[in-house]
Amino acid sequence: MQAIPWSTLALGSLLLIAVNSIGGQEVQSPQPEKSKPPVKMEQRGRILGIGGVFFKSANRDEMREWYSKHLGLADKGGGAMLPWREHDDPQKEHVTVWTIFPGSTDYFGPSHPSFMINYIVDDLDALLDRLKQEGVKIDPKRMDESYGRFAWIYDPDGNKIELWQPSAKP
């Protein structure tokens, strides 16, 4: 597998925030039911990570170019492949696929998805400075939480994208 620079991996690591916050509000973890035994981590049939992020665009080629130029996600037809390893077993390598489907696809049907993608970044300020110089639409709102800093940008179709710089681990 071809080596990918850390900045591209960090930018492409896809995380949907579930770190004690939804819209800036603290969320209490549900208490486990006392009648059920805890789930063992070695159990088969569990989720390991995000396998792919797929979305549609009426301007597929323009969107591919925009994401490649501004965020380093180069999709030349087969999707951008973002490798990652399991924390508990670093020898196991996986890949998250990121790709744009044509606006006319019925692959997502019958649903009409509406979602926001969260990208982990290594230096939020540097990225925002560069994106501003490149003319990318940037939301003026910022959020600082104990687990990281957040900002938002918009792609040419108006999709809101969340950028997250995690806090350094103690």
Secondary structure in CASP SS format (residue, H / E / C, confidence):
PFRMAT SS
TARGET T0000
AUTHOR 0000-0000-0000
METHOD secondary structure of the structure
MODEL  1
M C 1.00
Q C 1.00
A C 1.00
I C 1.00
P C 1.00
W H 1.00
S H 1.00
T H 1.00
L H 1.00
A H 1.00
L H 1.00
G H 1.00
S C 1.00
L E 1.00
L C 1.00
L C 1.00
I C 1.00
A C 1.00
V C 1.00
N C 1.00
S E 1.00
I E 1.00
G C 1.00
G C 1.00
Q E 1.00
E E 1.00
V C 1.00
Q C 1.00
S C 1.00
P C 1.00
Q C 1.00
P C 1.00
E C 1.00
K C 1.00
S C 1.00
K C 1.00
P C 1.00
P C 1.00
V C 1.00
K C 1.00
M C 1.00
E C 1.00
Q C 1.00
R C 1.00
G C 1.00
R C 1.00
I C 1.00
L C 1.00
G C 1.00
I C 1.00
G C 1.00
G E 1.00
V E 1.00
F E 1.00
F E 1.00
K E 1.00
S E 1.00
A C 1.00
N C 1.00
R H 1.00
D H 1.00
E H 1.00
M H 1.00
R H 1.00
E H 1.00
W H 1.00
Y H 1.00
S H 1.00
K H 1.00
H H 1.00
L H 1.00
G C 1.00
L C 1.00
A C 1.00
D C 1.00
K C 1.00
G C 1.00
G C 1.00
G C 1.00
A E 1.00
M E 1.00
L E 1.00
P E 1.00
W E 1.00
R E 1.00
E C 1.00
H C 1.00
D C 1.00
D C 1.00
P C 1.00
Q C 1.00
K C 1.00
E E 1.00
H E 1.00
V E 1.00
T E 1.00
V E 1.00
W E 1.00
T E 1.00
I E 1.00
F E 1.00
P E 1.00
G C 1.00
S C 1.00
T C 1.00
D C 1.00
Y C 1.00
F C 1.00
G C 1.00
P C 1.00
S C 1.00
H C 1.00
P C 1.00
S C 1.00
F C 1.00
M C 1.00
I E 1.00
N E 1.00
Y E 1.00
I E 1.00
V C 1.00
D C 1.00
D C 1.00
L H 1.00
D H 1.00
A H 1.00
L H 1.00
L H 1.00
D H 1.00
R H 1.00
L H 1.00
K H 1.00
Q H 1.00
E C 1.00
G C 1.00
V C 1.00
K E 1.00
I E 1.00
D E 1.00
P E 1.00
K E 1.00
R E 1.00
M E 1.00
D E 1.00
E E 1.00
S C 1.00
Y C 1.00
G E 1.00
R E 1.00
F E 1.00
A E 1.00
W E 1.00
I E 1.00
Y E 1.00
D C 1.00
P C 1.00
D C 1.00
G C 1.00
N C 1.00
K E 1.00
I E 1.00
E E 1.00
L E 1.00
W E 1.00
Q E 1.00
P E 1.00
S C 1.00
A C 1.00
K C 1.00
P C 1.00
END
